[in-house]
Amino acid sequence: PALPPDIPIHFDARGLPDRISPRRALFFLPSITLLIGFFNTLVGYAFYERWRPAAYMLWGGALVLQGVGLLVLRSLLHLILG
């Protein structure tokens, strides 16, 4: 409730906002990390029998990405809820 209805979400090289979106756009990044993590997990299972190092790298990347997504979500919730 403390955020304005429209917020800048992208800035140019001079630091000026060049994209304005509704505040719900803040939750796109955590959702994208969830989708990419799910995709990495599925592709890792596909590679597991043929090339295990690739599967482990995909799973490790998925874990790191989920951790970053959770940190972003926590920061957003802290920002929104106060």
C-alpha positions as CSV (number, residue, x, y, z in Angstrom):
1,P,0.0,0.0,0.0
2,A,2.9,2.4,0.5
3,L,4.1,2.1,-3.1
4,P,2.5,4.2,-5.8
5,P,0.3,2.3,-8.3
6,D,2.9,2.7,-11.1
7,I,6.6,2.4,-10.5
8,P,9.7,2.6,-12.7
9,I,11.1,-0.9,-13.3
10,H,13.9,-0.1,-15.8
11,F,16.4,2.7,-16.1
12,D,18.6,4.0,-18.9
13,A,22.3,4.7,-18.7
14,R,21.7,8.1,-17.3
15,G,19.6,6.7,-14.4
16,L,16.3,8.0,-15.8
17,P,13.3,5.6,-15.8
18,D,12.5,4.4,-19.3
19,R,9.8,1.8,-18.4
20,I,6.9,2.3,-16.0
21,S,4.7,-0.6,-14.9
22,P,2.1,-1.4,-12.3
23,R,3.6,-2.3,-8.9
24,R,2.5,-6.0,-9.4
25,A,5.3,-6.2,-12.0
26,L,7.7,-6.5,-9.1
27,F,6.6,-10.1,-8.7
28,F,7.6,-11.1,-12.3
29,L,11.2,-11.7,-11.4
30,P,10.5,-14.3,-8.6
31,S,8.0,-16.0,-10.9
32,I,10.5,-16.1,-13.8
33,T,13.1,-17.7,-11.4
34,L,10.6,-20.3,-10.4
35,L,9.8,-21.2,-14.1
36,I,13.5,-21.4,-15.1
37,G,14.3,-23.5,-12.0
38,F,11.5,-25.9,-12.9
39,F,12.8,-26.1,-16.5
40,N,16.4,-26.7,-15.4
41,T,15.2,-29.5,-13.1
42,L,13.3,-31.2,-16.0
43,V,16.2,-30.9,-18.4
44,G,18.6,-32.2,-15.8
45,Y,16.5,-35.3,-15.5
46,A,16.6,-35.7,-19.2
47,F,20.4,-35.4,-19.2
48,Y,21.0,-37.6,-16.1
49,E,21.4,-40.9,-17.9
50,R,23.5,-39.6,-20.8
51,W,25.7,-37.0,-19.3
52,R,25.6,-36.7,-15.5
53,P,27.8,-33.6,-15.1
54,A,25.4,-31.6,-17.2
55,A,22.5,-32.7,-15.1
56,Y,24.4,-31.8,-11.9
57,M,25.2,-28.3,-13.4
58,L,21.6,-27.8,-14.3
59,W,20.4,-28.8,-10.8
60,G,23.0,-26.7,-9.2
61,G,22.0,-23.7,-11.3
62,A,18.3,-24.4,-10.4
63,L,19.2,-24.3,-6.7
64,V,21.1,-21.1,-7.0
65,L,18.4,-19.5,-9.0
66,Q,15.7,-20.5,-6.5
67,G,17.9,-19.0,-3.7
68,V,18.2,-15.7,-5.6
69,G,14.4,-15.8,-6.3
70,L,13.6,-16.3,-2.6
71,L,15.9,-13.4,-1.6
72,V,14.2,-11.1,-4.1
73,L,10.8,-12.2,-3.0
74,R,11.7,-11.7,0.7
75,S,13.0,-8.2,-0.2
76,L,9.9,-7.4,-2.1
77,L,7.6,-8.6,0.7
78,H,9.6,-6.6,3.2
79,L,9.3,-3.5,1.0
80,I,5.6,-3.9,0.5
81,L,4.5,-5.1,3.9
82,G,6.9,-2.8,5.7
